[in-house]
Amino acid sequence: MPSSVNVFGEPESYDHFIYEKESQNKVGELRVKPSSILWKPKGAHKYFSAPLDDFIEWMKDKKTVAK
């Protein structure tokens, strides 16, 4: 087989669909980009967005109780 002259580009974002474990009902979508985190609840048409720097600070805040 000849070597390829084309390559796949890297995706600009990664989408994850979140479902309830028991019922498999969709909860929403999480989109991760290099510069932001986006959340779209089930049935919504638009994403809620937070800059990655703000998300990092929120996760590190002791009030968040993230581990």
OpenMM code with the backbone's topology and positions (N, CA, C; nanometers):
from openmm import Vec3, app, unit

residues = "MET PRO SER SER VAL ASN VAL PHE GLY GLU PRO GLU SER TYR ASP HIS PHE ILE TYR GLU LYS GLU SER GLN ASN LYS VAL GLY GLU LEU ARG VAL LYS PRO SER SER ILE LEU TRP LYS PRO LYS GLY ALA HIS LYS TYR PHE SER ALA PRO LEU ASP ASP PHE ILE GLU TRP MET LYS ASP LYS LYS THR VAL ALA LYS".split()
positions = [
    Vec3(0.0849, -0.1163, 0.0000),
    Vec3(0.0000, 0.0000, 0.0000),
    Vec3(0.0902, 0.1236, 0.0000),
    Vec3(0.0608, 0.2233, -0.0856),
    Vec3(0.1447, 0.3435, -0.0890),
    Vec3(0.1268, 0.4272, 0.0380),
    Vec3(0.2322, 0.5014, 0.0734),
    Vec3(0.2198, 0.5873, 0.1913),
    Vec3(0.1239, 0.7021, 0.1611),
    Vec3(0.0558, 0.7481, 0.2646),
    Vec3(-0.0447, 0.8524, 0.2485),
    Vec3(0.0190, 0.9905, 0.2404),
    Vec3(-0.0383, 1.0767, 0.1597),
    Vec3(0.0071, 1.2149, 0.1521),
    Vec3(-0.0827, 1.3058, 0.2357),
    Vec3(-0.1882, 1.2491, 0.2929),
    Vec3(-0.2830, 1.3251, 0.3750),
    Vec3(-0.2803, 1.2747, 0.5189),
    Vec3(-0.3162, 1.3628, 0.6119),
    Vec3(-0.3247, 1.3238, 0.7534),
    Vec3(-0.4532, 1.3800, 0.8127),
    Vec3(-0.4973, 1.3206, 0.9231),
    Vec3(-0.6121, 1.3727, 0.9947),
    Vec3(-0.5689, 1.4920, 1.0786),
    Vec3(-0.6495, 1.5959, 1.0818),
    Vec3(-0.6247, 1.7090, 1.1700),
    Vec3(-0.6752, 1.6759, 1.3100),
    Vec3(-0.6189, 1.7422, 1.4097),
    Vec3(-0.6653, 1.7207, 1.5460),
    Vec3(-0.7994, 1.7905, 1.5647),
    Vec3(-0.8884, 1.7332, 1.6447),
    Vec3(-1.0164, 1.8003, 1.6685),
    Vec3(-0.9960, 1.9294, 1.7478),
    Vec3(-1.0822, 2.0270, 1.7228),
    Vec3(-1.0751, 2.1545, 1.7941),
    Vec3(-1.1388, 2.1452, 1.9315),
    Vec3(-1.2221, 2.0433, 1.9514),
    Vec3(-1.2871, 2.0236, 2.0808),
    Vec3(-1.3225, 1.8764, 2.0963),
    Vec3(-1.3531, 1.8394, 2.2200),
    Vec3(-1.3972, 1.7039, 2.2502),
    Vec3(-1.5348, 1.7131, 2.3138),
    Vec3(-1.6318, 1.6408, 2.2605),
    Vec3(-1.7677, 1.6404, 2.3134),
    Vec3(-1.7926, 1.5112, 2.3901),
    Vec3(-1.8561, 1.5263, 2.5047),
    Vec3(-1.8914, 1.4113, 2.5872),
    Vec3(-2.0391, 1.4223, 2.6215),
    Vec3(-2.1126, 1.3147, 2.5989),
    Vec3(-2.2543, 1.3110, 2.6303),
    Vec3(-2.2698, 1.2425, 2.7652),
    Vec3(-2.3416, 1.3071, 2.8570),
    Vec3(-2.3573, 1.2580, 2.9930),
    Vec3(-2.4972, 1.1981, 3.0086),
    Vec3(-2.5022, 1.0752, 3.0625),
    Vec3(-2.6284, 1.0039, 3.0816),
    Vec3(-2.6414, 0.9591, 3.2270),
    Vec3(-2.7655, 0.9497, 3.2743),
    Vec3(-2.7899, 0.8912, 3.4056),
    Vec3(-2.7556, 0.7429, 3.3966),
    Vec3(-2.6891, 0.6919, 3.4976),
    Vec3(-2.6413, 0.5542, 3.4929),
    Vec3(-2.7559, 0.4530, 3.4860),
    Vec3(-2.8545, 0.4692, 3.5718),
    Vec3(-2.9633, 0.3710, 3.5797),
    Vec3(-3.0568, 0.3765, 3.4585),
    Vec3(-3.1083, 0.4947, 3.4286),
    Vec3(-3.2118, 0.5072, 3.3250),
    Vec3(-3.1569, 0.5331, 3.1855),
    Vec3(-3.0302, 0.5711, 3.1768),
    Vec3(-2.9666, 0.6087, 3.0500),
    Vec3(-3.0308, 0.7328, 2.9874),
    Vec3(-3.1035, 0.8120, 3.0681),
    Vec3(-3.1564, 0.9392, 3.0190),
    Vec3(-3.0418, 1.0388, 3.0048),
    Vec3(-3.0448, 1.1141, 2.8965),
    Vec3(-2.9388, 1.2123, 2.8732),
    Vec3(-2.9524, 1.3284, 2.9717),
    Vec3(-2.8413, 1.3670, 3.0329),
    Vec3(-2.8370, 1.4790, 3.1255),
    Vec3(-2.7929, 1.6052, 3.0513),
    Vec3(-2.6949, 1.5910, 2.9622),
    Vec3(-2.6451, 1.7058, 2.8872),
    Vec3(-2.5176, 1.6721, 2.8131),
    Vec3(-2.4512, 1.7772, 2.7653),
    Vec3(-2.3279, 1.7611, 2.6890),
    Vec3(-2.2188, 1.8482, 2.7488),
    Vec3(-2.0993, 1.7933, 2.7540),
    Vec3(-1.9827, 1.8657, 2.7991),
    Vec3(-1.8876, 1.8779, 2.6811),
    Vec3(-1.8450, 1.9999, 2.6513),
    Vec3(-1.7501, 2.0229, 2.5416),
    Vec3(-1.6243, 2.0836, 2.6017),
    Vec3(-1.5109, 2.0241, 2.5694),
    Vec3(-1.3822, 2.0713, 2.6208),
    Vec3(-1.3014, 2.1273, 2.5048),
    Vec3(-1.2614, 2.2532, 2.5195),
    Vec3(-1.1774, 2.3203, 2.4207),
    Vec3(-1.0481, 2.3616, 2.4897),
    Vec3(-0.9454, 2.3939, 2.4146),
    Vec3(-0.8206, 2.4366, 2.4775),
    Vec3(-0.8360, 2.5632, 2.5618),
    Vec3(-0.9351, 2.6457, 2.5312),
    Vec3(-0.9491, 2.7726, 2.6016),
    Vec3(-1.0724, 2.7815, 2.6902),
    Vec3(-1.1635, 2.6836, 2.6839),
    Vec3(-1.2868, 2.6939, 2.7611),
    Vec3(-1.3524, 2.5587, 2.7845),
    Vec3(-1.4434, 2.5585, 2.8803),
    Vec3(-1.5280, 2.4429, 2.9110),
    Vec3(-1.6709, 2.4869, 2.8836),
    Vec3(-1.7475, 2.4048, 2.8127),
    Vec3(-1.8854, 2.4404, 2.7808),
    Vec3(-1.9803, 2.3308, 2.8292),
    Vec3(-2.0984, 2.3713, 2.8752),
    Vec3(-2.1999, 2.2774, 2.9233),
    Vec3(-2.3326, 2.3120, 2.8589),
    Vec3(-2.4026, 2.2098, 2.8066),
    Vec3(-2.5352, 2.2289, 2.7494),
    Vec3(-2.6283, 2.1259, 2.8126),
    Vec3(-2.7237, 2.1719, 2.8952),
    Vec3(-2.8183, 2.0778, 2.9540),
    Vec3(-2.9064, 2.0133, 2.8470),
    Vec3(-2.9622, 1.9003, 2.8802),
    Vec3(-3.0535, 1.8292, 2.7895),
    Vec3(-3.1640, 1.9248, 2.7425),
    Vec3(-3.1881, 1.9291, 2.6135),
    Vec3(-3.2951, 2.0104, 2.5566),
    Vec3(-3.2560, 2.1544, 2.5279),
    Vec3(-3.1398, 2.1981, 2.5728),
    Vec3(-3.0967, 2.3357, 2.5476),
    Vec3(-3.0388, 2.3480, 2.4073),
    Vec3(-3.0444, 2.4684, 2.3535),
    Vec3(-2.9908, 2.4923, 2.2202),
    Vec3(-2.8541, 2.5586, 2.2234),
    Vec3(-2.8203, 2.6204, 2.3373),
    Vec3(-2.6926, 2.6904, 2.3481),
    Vec3(-2.6133, 2.6372, 2.4670),
    Vec3(-2.4815, 2.6492, 2.4553),
    Vec3(-2.3914, 2.6077, 2.5621),
    Vec3(-2.3704, 2.7211, 2.6624),
    Vec3(-2.3514, 2.6853, 2.7874),
    Vec3(-2.2993, 2.7754, 2.8888),
    Vec3(-2.1476, 2.7594, 2.8808),
    Vec3(-2.0733, 2.8697, 2.8889),
    Vec3(-1.9298, 2.8636, 2.8684),
    Vec3(-1.8548, 2.9312, 2.9819),
    Vec3(-1.7393, 2.8754, 3.0163),
    Vec3(-1.6488, 2.9362, 3.1135),
    Vec3(-1.5073, 2.9265, 3.0587),
    Vec3(-1.4318, 3.0366, 3.0670),
    Vec3(-1.2920, 3.0293, 3.0249),
    Vec3(-1.2170, 2.9248, 3.1079),
    Vec3(-1.1236, 2.8573, 3.0477),
    Vec3(-1.0501, 2.7519, 3.1157),
    Vec3(-0.9811, 2.8041, 3.2418),
    Vec3(-0.9255, 2.9238, 3.2371),
    Vec3(-0.8589, 2.9807, 3.3544),
    Vec3(-0.9567, 2.9970, 3.4712),
    Vec3(-1.0798, 3.0432, 3.4421),
    Vec3(-1.1810, 3.0572, 3.5476),
    Vec3(-1.2211, 2.9213, 3.6032),
    Vec3(-1.2341, 2.8225, 3.5154),
    Vec3(-1.2697, 2.6871, 3.5585),
    Vec3(-1.1611, 2.6304, 3.6501),
    Vec3(-1.0354, 2.6509, 3.6141),
    Vec3(-0.9233, 2.6009, 3.6951),
    Vec3(-0.9261, 2.6650, 3.8333),
    Vec3(-0.9451, 2.7966, 3.8389),
    Vec3(-0.9502, 2.8656, 3.9683),
    Vec3(-1.0681, 2.8179, 4.0517),
    Vec3(-1.1827, 2.7971, 3.9890),
    Vec3(-1.3014, 2.7479, 4.0597),
    Vec3(-1.2759, 2.6087, 4.1171),
    Vec3(-1.2125, 2.5213, 4.0399),
    Vec3(-1.1854, 2.3858, 4.0870),
    Vec3(-1.0851, 2.3864, 4.2006),
    Vec3(-0.9909, 2.4778, 4.2028),
    Vec3(-0.8898, 2.4838, 4.3072),
    Vec3(-0.9393, 2.5542, 4.4335),
    Vec3(-1.0511, 2.6265, 4.4247),
    Vec3(-1.1059, 2.6988, 4.5396),
    Vec3(-1.1509, 2.5992, 4.6471),
    Vec3(-1.1116, 2.6205, 4.7699),
    Vec3(-1.1475, 2.5294, 4.8805),
    Vec3(-1.2978, 2.5209, 4.9001),
    Vec3(-1.3729, 2.6265, 4.8655),
    Vec3(-1.5193, 2.6254, 4.8790),
    Vec3(-1.5841, 2.5252, 4.7832),
    Vec3(-1.5165, 2.4934, 4.6742),
    Vec3(-1.5705, 2.3997, 4.5748),
    Vec3(-1.5726, 2.2569, 4.6288),
    Vec3(-1.4830, 2.2255, 4.7196),
    Vec3(-1.4678, 2.0931, 4.7793),
    Vec3(-1.4341, 1.9884, 4.6725),
    Vec3(-1.3624, 2.0301, 4.5688),
    Vec3(-1.3185, 1.9362, 4.4650),
    Vec3(-1.1977, 1.8602, 4.5147),
    Vec3(-1.1874, 1.7344, 4.4768),
    Vec3(-1.0745, 1.6508, 4.5170),
    Vec3(-1.0044, 1.5973, 4.3942),
] * unit.nanometer
topology = app.Topology()
chain = topology.addChain("A")
for resn in residues:
    res = topology.addResidue(resn, chain)
    for name in ("N", "CA", "C"):
        topology.addAtom(name, app.Element.getBySymbol(name[0]), res)
